[in-house]
């Protein structure tokens, strides 16, 4: 079976005018879920601020527990052997990924595509699949790690990925 797709989401500095990431969450090819806080670059903070957000992330937390963009990019380079990752909101995630690469003078090594289209290409309507699970919270309102886990569970339930490849969500 082909390697598992990578699902990714992020929390931005602003919901109205996202300019840089505060947090990235993604699945790995082994179906693990990774999450990393991002230390804001000084250049980002010159023109933008960190607004209050649903995850209560603030500048102090980012500096205390976060990682520099270069560390995050090094991890992605080691982990992502794909040209495409999938996101619920690909346009806004692309912007945040590009900001992370750009601050280091690099171009993204992958493209961000819609998770809806990934499921649709496999004859699964993501919205219907969410409703079938009894999920009443819209996907975009789920905490980032729960969103990624939910996407993996839906993929397993519809036979799109092998449940034996996903130790984190087996019963």
Secondary structure, DSSP 8 states (H G I E B T S, - for coil): ------BEEEEES-SSS--SEEEEEEE-TTS-EEEEEB---HHHHHH------TT---HHHHHHH-B-HHHHHHHHHHH---SEEEETTHHHHHHHHHHHHHTTT---SSEEEEHHHHHHHTT--HHHHHHHTT--S-GGGS-HHHHHHHHHHHHHHTTSS-GGG-GGG--
